[in-house]
Amino acid sequence: MDLSAILYFLCLISTASIRINADEFNVLDFGAAGDGNADDSMAFIKAWNNTCSATAKSPTMVIPKGKTFLVRPITFAGPCKSSDITIMGVDSLQIDGSGTIDGRGKAWWDISCKINKKEVLKFDRCNNLRMNNMNFINSPQTHVTLMGCNGVEFGFLSIQAPGTSPNTDGIHIQASSNVYIHNAHISDGDDCISIGDNTSNINITQVDCGPGHGVSIGSLGKDGGEVHVENITVSNINFKGTTNGARIKTWQVGKGTVKHIVFSNLNFTDVENPIIIDQHYCDVADSCKETDTGVHIDDVLYAQSFGTSKTEVAINLNCSSSSPCTNIIVDTIQLKPANPGQRVISSCNNANGQSKGTDQPKCCF
C-alpha cells in the first residue's frame, strides 16, 4: 500500500494541528466523540480506511485540536496483539502535530511487563516514514517501536515516563535501516533509545536522555542467533542522571558482528557507567556461564565527550575472552567524579584498541 498522509494519532489525544489539504478525513465526521470517555476506535478505523482509499496525492486523516479521544488497541493494515496502535506495511506516511499519546501504563507497571508486553505505537514494515512534533507519555512498555522499517525520520519528539516505570523504553529500533532520530527529549524507566539486531545506518543526534538507562545497542544475541549491526552514529546526546550512557550489551551465547560504531560529542551529568561495553549481559547479573561463542565488536569510536560519573569505573570495556573487542578508539574523553573525594578509572577486559588526545581517566589499553 502506498500512502502519503498526515496522520494524528492519540490513545488519549488532547491536541493536534489541522492541515488543510484536498481529501481530508476528520475523525469527527466518522462518529468520534472526542470527549475522553466514548470509544472512538471505529471512527478512527473508518477515517483511516477512507484516507487509504482516497485518490488524492496526499490524503489527510485529521484529529482536530482541543479534543481528547479514547482509542482501544487497534491495528491499521494488519493483525496485532501487543500494541495499542500498530501501523503495518504503509509507505510514505507522515505524522505531524502537537498531540499527546497517553498509554496509561500504571496498571501494567504493577504487573510484569516482561510477561505482559504492551507498546503504545508500533510501525511494522513501514518505509519512508516521517513523524514530528509528537508527545508520548506513560507507555505500558516501549513507547515507540520500529520493526522492519527502512527510511525513517523522527524529530522533535517528547517521550516521558517515570524513571521507576519498568521496561518503558523510549524508542526501540529492530531489523530496520536508514533511521534518523533528532531533537528528542526522552525520560523513562529503561533505554531512552535501544538498537536491536539486524539494524544498519542509524543516526541519532540532539537527544536529551534522563532519567533512563541511556542509549544502548542491544541486548544482542540472547538466543544464540547471528547478530548483524553496523554503521551506527550517536552524537550530541545529553545524559542526565541515567544508569548508563553509551552502552553496547551482548549475550555470551550470541554470534555475528557489531561494527562501525561512533559515539561522539556526549555530555554526561551524574551518570553511572558513562561508557560501557558489556559482553557478559544477563537478566540476572553474573548468573550466565562463560561460553566459547560471542558477538564480535569491532571499530568503535568514543570521541569528544565530557561530564561526571557517579561510578568509579567510568569507562568499562568488559569484552568476551572468546570474541575480544577490536579497534576500539577512545579520543578526548574527559570524565570527572560526580561526588567529592571519589575517583574515576577505566577498566578493560579483552578489549584492544588505542587512546588518542587527552583522556581522563587514562584509558586502559
C-alpha positions as CSV (number, residue, x, y, z in Angstrom):
1,M,0.0,0.0,0.0
2,D,1.4,3.4,-1.0
3,L,0.1,6.2,1.2
4,S,1.2,9.8,1.6
5,A,-0.8,11.1,4.6
6,I,-0.6,13.3,7.6
7,L,-1.9,11.2,10.5
8,Y,-2.5,12.4,14.0
9,F,-2.8,9.5,16.5
10,L,-3.7,9.6,20.1
11,C,-4.6,6.8,22.5
12,L,-5.7,9.6,24.8
13,I,-5.1,12.5,22.5
14,S,-5.5,16.1,23.5
15,T,-4.2,18.4,20.8
16,A,-3.1,18.2,17.1
17,S,-2.9,20.9,14.5
18,I,-5.0,20.8,11.3
19,R,-3.6,21.0,7.8
20,I,-5.9,21.9,5.0
21,N,-5.4,19.6,2.0
22,A,-7.6,18.1,-0.6
23,D,-9.4,15.0,0.6
24,E,-9.2,15.5,4.4
25,F,-10.9,12.9,6.6
26,N,-11.8,14.2,10.0
27,V,-12.5,11.6,12.6
28,L,-15.4,13.7,13.9
29,D,-17.1,13.2,10.6
30,F,-16.9,9.4,11.2
31,G,-18.6,9.4,14.6
32,A,-15.7,10.2,17.0
33,A,-17.0,12.0,20.2
34,G,-13.6,13.3,21.4
35,D,-14.8,13.6,25.0
36,G,-12.3,11.2,26.5
37,N,-15.0,8.8,27.6
38,A,-16.7,7.3,24.5
39,D,-14.8,4.7,22.5
40,D,-13.6,6.4,19.3
41,S,-11.8,3.4,17.8
42,M,-14.3,2.6,15.0
43,A,-14.3,6.3,13.9
44,F,-10.5,6.2,13.6
45,I,-10.6,3.0,11.6
46,K,-13.3,4.4,9.2
47,A,-11.3,7.6,8.8
48,W,-8.2,5.6,8.1
49,N,-9.8,3.4,5.5
50,N,-11.2,6.3,3.7
51,T,-7.8,8.1,3.8
52,C,-6.1,5.0,2.3
53,S,-8.7,4.6,-0.5
54,A,-8.6,8.3,-1.5
55,T,-7.3,9.1,-4.9
56,A,-5.7,12.4,-3.9
57,K,-1.9,12.6,-3.9
58,S,-1.7,13.5,-0.2
59,P,-4.9,12.4,1.6
60,T,-5.0,13.5,5.2
61,M,-6.5,11.9,8.3
62,V,-7.3,14.7,10.7
63,I,-7.6,14.5,14.5
64,P,-8.7,18.0,15.5
65,K,-7.2,20.2,18.1
66,G,-8.8,20.6,21.5
67,K,-10.4,17.1,21.8
68,T,-9.5,14.0,23.8
69,F,-10.0,10.7,22.0
70,L,-10.2,7.3,23.7
71,V,-8.9,4.6,21.3
72,R,-8.6,0.9,22.3
73,P,-5.9,-1.2,20.8
74,I,-6.3,-1.1,17.0
75,T,-4.2,-2.1,14.0
76,F,-4.1,-0.4,10.7
77,A,-3.4,-2.9,7.9
78,G,-2.6,-6.0,9.9
79,P,-3.1,-8.1,13.0
80,C,-1.7,-7.2,16.4
81,K,-1.9,-8.4,19.9
82,S,0.7,-6.4,21.8
83,S,0.4,-2.7,20.8
84,D,-2.2,-0.1,21.4
85,I,-1.7,1.2,17.8
86,T,0.1,-0.8,15.1
87,I,0.7,0.6,11.6
88,M,1.8,-2.1,9.2
89,G,3.0,-2.1,5.6
90,V,2.4,1.6,5.0
91,D,4.8,3.6,2.8
92,S,5.4,7.4,2.7
93,L,3.4,8.1,5.9
94,Q,3.8,11.4,7.6
95,I,2.7,12.0,11.2
96,D,2.7,15.6,12.5
97,G,1.1,17.5,15.2
98,S,1.3,18.6,18.8
99,G,-0.9,15.8,20.2
100,T,-0.2,13.6,23.1
101,I,-0.5,9.8,23.2
102,D,-1.1,8.7,26.8
103,G,-0.5,4.9,27.2
104,R,-1.9,5.0,30.8
105,G,0.6,2.4,31.8
106,K,0.4,2.5,35.6
107,A,-1.8,-0.6,35.7
108,W,0.7,-2.5,33.5
109,W,3.7,-1.4,35.6
110,D,2.1,-3.1,38.6
111,I,2.4,-6.5,36.8
112,S,5.4,-8.0,34.9
113,C,6.0,-6.1,31.7
114,K,8.4,-8.8,30.5
115,I,5.5,-11.3,30.6
116,N,2.7,-8.9,29.6
117,K,4.4,-6.9,26.8
118,K,2.5,-3.9,25.5
119,E,3.6,-1.0,23.4
120,V,1.8,2.3,22.6
121,L,2.8,2.7,18.9
122,K,4.5,0.2,16.6
123,F,5.5,0.7,13.0
124,D,5.8,-2.7,11.2
125,R,7.5,-2.8,7.8
126,C,6.8,0.8,7.0
127,N,9.1,2.7,4.6
128,N,9.8,6.4,4.0
129,L,8.2,7.2,7.4
130,R,8.2,10.7,9.0
131,M,7.0,11.6,12.5
132,N,7.5,15.0,14.0
133,N,6.3,17.2,16.9
134,M,4.5,14.4,18.9
135,N,4.3,13.7,22.6
136,F,4.2,10.3,24.3
137,I,3.6,9.6,28.0
138,N,3.3,6.6,30.3
139,S,3.5,3.7,27.9
140,P,2.8,0.2,29.5
141,Q,6.2,-0.8,28.0
142,T,8.1,0.6,25.0
143,H,6.7,3.9,23.7
144,V,7.6,3.7,20.0
145,T,8.8,0.6,18.1
146,L,10.3,0.3,14.6
147,M,10.2,-3.2,13.2
148,G,11.5,-4.0,9.7
149,C,11.3,-0.3,8.5
150,N,13.5,1.5,6.0
151,G,13.9,5.2,5.6
152,V,12.7,6.7,8.8
153,E,12.9,10.2,10.3
154,F,11.7,11.0,13.8
155,G,12.2,14.6,15.0
156,F,11.1,17.0,17.8
157,L,9.6,14.2,20.0
158,S,8.9,14.2,23.7
159,I,8.7,10.9,25.5
160,Q,8.0,10.9,29.2
161,A,7.5,8.2,31.9
162,P,8.7,7.9,35.5
163,G,12.2,6.6,36.0
164,T,10.8,3.8,38.1
165,S,8.4,2.5,35.4
166,P,9.7,-0.9,34.2
167,N,10.8,-1.6,30.6
168,T,9.4,1.7,29.3
169,D,12.0,2.2,26.5
170,G,11.5,5.5,24.6
171,I,12.3,4.2,21.1
172,H,13.3,0.7,20.1
173,I,14.7,0.0,16.6
174,Q,14.7,-3.6,15.4
175,A,15.6,-5.0,11.9
176,S,15.5,-1.6,10.4
177,S,17.8,0.6,8.3
178,N,18.4,4.2,7.3
179,V,16.9,5.7,10.5
180,Y,17.4,9.3,11.6
181,I,16.3,10.4,15.1
182,H,16.9,14.0,16.1
183,N,15.8,16.7,18.6
184,A,14.1,14.5,21.2
185,H,13.6,14.7,24.9
186,I,13.3,11.3,26.5
187,S,12.9,10.2,30.1
188,D,11.7,6.8,31.1
189,G,12.4,3.6,33.1
190,D,14.6,1.9,30.5
191,D,16.7,2.8,27.5
192,C,16.0,6.2,26.0
193,I,16.8,4.6,22.7
194,S,17.6,0.9,22.1
195,I,19.0,-0.6,18.9
196,G,18.3,-4.3,18.3
197,D,19.5,-6.9,15.8
198,N,19.7,-6.5,12.0
199,T,20.0,-2.8,12.1
200,S,22.2,-0.6,9.9
201,N,22.7,3.1,9.0
202,I,21.2,4.6,12.2
203,N,21.9,8.3,13.0
204,I,20.8,9.6,16.5
205,T,21.6,13.2,17.4
206,Q,20.5,16.1,19.6
207,V,18.7,14.0,22.2
208,D,18.2,14.8,25.9
209,C,18.2,11.5,27.8
210,G,17.3,11.0,31.5
211,P,16.2,9.5,33.7
212,G,16.6,6.2,32.0
213,H,19.2,3.6,31.0
214,G,21.0,5.6,28.3
215,V,21.3,4.8,24.6
216,S,22.0,1.1,24.1
217,I,23.0,-1.1,21.2
218,G,21.5,-4.4,22.4
219,S,20.9,-6.5,24.2
220,L,22.0,-8.8,21.3
221,G,22.3,-12.5,20.8
222,K,20.1,-13.7,23.7
223,D,19.0,-16.9,21.8
224,G,22.4,-17.6,20.3
225,G,21.4,-16.2,16.9
226,E,23.7,-14.5,14.3
227,V,23.9,-10.7,15.1
228,H,24.3,-8.1,12.4
229,V,24.5,-4.4,13.5
230,E,26.6,-1.8,11.7
231,N,27.0,1.9,10.8
232,I,25.5,3.4,14.0
233,T,26.2,7.0,14.9
234,V,25.2,8.5,18.2
235,S,26.2,12.2,18.7
236,N,25.3,15.3,20.6
237,I,23.5,13.5,23.4
238,N,22.9,15.0,26.9
239,F,22.7,12.2,29.5
240,K,21.4,13.3,32.9
241,G,21.1,11.0,35.9
242,T,21.0,7.9,33.7
243,T,22.1,4.4,34.9
244,N,24.2,4.1,31.7
245,G,25.4,6.4,29.0
246,A,26.7,5.0,25.7
247,R,26.2,1.2,26.0
248,I,26.8,-1.9,23.9
249,K,25.4,-5.1,25.5
250,T,25.5,-8.6,24.2
251,W,24.8,-12.1,25.5
252,Q,27.7,-14.6,25.6
253,V,25.8,-17.2,23.6
254,G,25.4,-14.7,20.6
255,K,27.4,-14.8,17.4
256,G,27.9,-12.3,14.5
257,T,29.2,-8.8,14.4
258,V,28.7,-5.3,15.7
259,K,30.9,-2.9,13.7
260,H,31.4,0.7,12.6
261,I,30.0,2.4,15.6
262,V,30.5,6.1,16.6
263,F,29.7,7.7,19.9
264,S,30.7,11.4,19.9
265,N,30.0,14.7,21.5
266,L,28.3,13.3,24.5
267,N,27.7,15.2,27.8
268,F,27.3,13.2,31.0
269,T,25.8,14.7,34.2
270,D,25.8,12.4,37.2
271,V,25.7,9.3,35.1
272,E,26.5,5.7,36.1
273,N,28.6,3.8,33.6
274,P,29.1,6.7,31.1
275,I,30.9,4.4,28.6
276,I,30.3,0.7,28.8
277,I,30.6,-2.4,26.7
278,D,29.1,-5.4,28.4
279,Q,29.6,-8.7,26.6
280,H,28.5,-10.7,29.7
281,Y,25.0,-9.3,29.7
282,C,22.5,-11.4,31.6
283,D,19.0,-10.9,33.1
284,V,20.5,-11.7,36.5
285,A,24.0,-10.2,36.9
286,D,26.8,-12.8,36.9
287,S,24.5,-15.7,36.5
288,C,25.2,-16.6,32.9
289,K,28.0,-19.1,32.3
290,E,31.0,-18.5,30.1
291,T,30.7,-19.9,26.6
292,D,33.0,-20.4,23.6
293,T,30.9,-18.0,21.5
294,G,30.5,-14.3,21.4
295,V,29.4,-11.3,19.3
296,H,32.5,-9.7,17.7
297,I,32.5,-5.9,18.4
298,D,34.8,-4.1,16.0
299,D,35.6,-0.5,15.1
300,V,34.0,1.6,17.8
301,L,34.9,5.2,18.3
302,Y,34.3,7.2,21.5
303,A,35.2,10.8,20.9
304,Q,34.9,14.4,22.3
305,S,32.8,13.5,25.4
306,F,32.7,15.2,28.8
307,G,31.0,15.2,32.2
308,T,30.7,13.5,35.5
309,S,30.5,9.8,36.5
310,K,28.6,8.5,39.6
311,T,30.6,5.2,39.4
312,E,34.3,4.7,40.0
313,V,34.7,2.8,36.7
314,A,33.7,5.5,34.2
315,I,35.0,3.7,31.1
316,N,34.2,-0.1,31.3
317,L,35.1,-2.2,28.3
318,N,34.1,-5.7,29.5
319,C,34.6,-7.8,26.4
320,S,34.5,-11.5,25.8
321,S,37.5,-13.8,26.0
322,S,36.0,-15.9,23.2
323,S,35.5,-12.9,20.9
324,P,37.5,-9.9,22.1
325,C,36.6,-6.4,21.1
326,T,38.9,-4.9,18.4
327,N,39.8,-1.5,17.1
328,I,38.3,0.4,20.0
329,I,39.3,4.1,19.8
330,V,39.0,6.5,22.8
331,D,39.6,10.0,21.7
332,T,39.5,13.0,24.0
333,I,37.2,11.8,26.8
334,Q,37.1,14.0,30.0
335,L,35.2,12.4,32.9
336,K,35.3,13.6,36.5
337,P,33.7,12.2,39.6
338,A,30.2,13.3,40.4
339,N,30.9,13.2,44.1
340,P,33.7,14.9,46.0
341,G,36.5,12.6,47.1
342,Q,35.6,10.0,44.5
343,R,38.0,8.9,41.8
344,V,37.3,7.7,38.3
345,I,39.1,4.9,36.5
346,S,38.9,2.8,33.3
347,S,38.7,-0.9,33.1
348,C,39.5,-3.1,30.1
349,N,38.8,-6.8,29.7
350,N,39.7,-8.4,26.4
351,A,39.5,-5.1,24.6
352,N,42.1,-4.0,22.0
353,G,42.4,-0.5,20.7
354,Q,44.1,2.8,21.2
355,S,43.7,6.1,23.1
356,K,44.1,9.5,21.4
357,G,44.0,13.0,22.8
358,T,44.0,13.8,26.5
359,D,41.8,11.3,28.2
360,Q,40.6,11.3,31.8
361,P,40.5,8.7,33.1
362,K,43.5,7.4,31.2
363,C,42.3,4.5,29.1
364,C,43.4,1.0,29.9
365,F,44.7,-0.2,26.6
